[in-house]
Amino acid sequence: MKALVCALLLVPLTSLFAADADAKNGPVKLRSITLESGRFGQNGQTKPGGYPKLLITPFADFAGDKSTTS
């Protein structure tokens, strides 16, 4: 389970740092991330028998209600 949690956190955390960031050279400056550069996904409804495939798309292309997505 720890490996899964680490894998899920790796991408969001590494997207905050420049590729050449090195904490040995002092504090690492975080990159700015805007909402518009992210992705939206439909909220799922768990039903008996499995999980649905959910639409995940770039912010600009998402046609659903952005105020209620995850």
N, C-alpha and C positions, 0 to 999 in steps of 0.2 A: 504494500500500500504506500509506503514512503516513496518508492521509486515513481509511482504514478503521480503523486502530489508534486514531487520534484520536477517531473517532466512537464506537468501542467503549468508550473511557475517559471520554468526556464525561458520560454519564448517571451512572455510579457516582461520579465526582468531584463533579459539581454537586449530587448528593443530599446531600453532606456539608456544604454551605454554605447558610446562610439566603439567601433571595432578595435581600435588601437588603445582603448582606455586601459590604464595600468595604475592601480592604487598605490604601487610602490613609489610612484612619482608625485604623490600628493592626492588630495581629494579629487574624485572623479566627477566631472560635470555631467549632469543628466541632460539628455536631449529632451526637447519639448515635443509632446505628442498632443495632437489636436483630435477632437471628436470626429471631425470630418475625415481623418486619415485612418480611422478604425473600421470595424466591421460590425454589422448587426445580425442577430439571429432571431428567428421566430421562437416564441416561448412554446415549450412542449407540453403536451397533455399525456400523462402516463396512463396507458390503457392496459388491461389484461392481455397478455400474449406478446409483449415486447414494447419496444420504444419506436416512435415514429422517426423518420428521417426529417431533419429540420433544415430549413433554408438558412444559409449563412452567406452574406453578401457584403460587398463594400458599402460604406455609409451612403454614398451618392446613388447607388443602384437599388437600395432597399425601398420597396414599394409599400411596406406595411406601416403600421402606426409606430413611429419612432419613440413615442412617449411610453410605450408599454412593452418594448422588446428588451432582450437581454444582450 
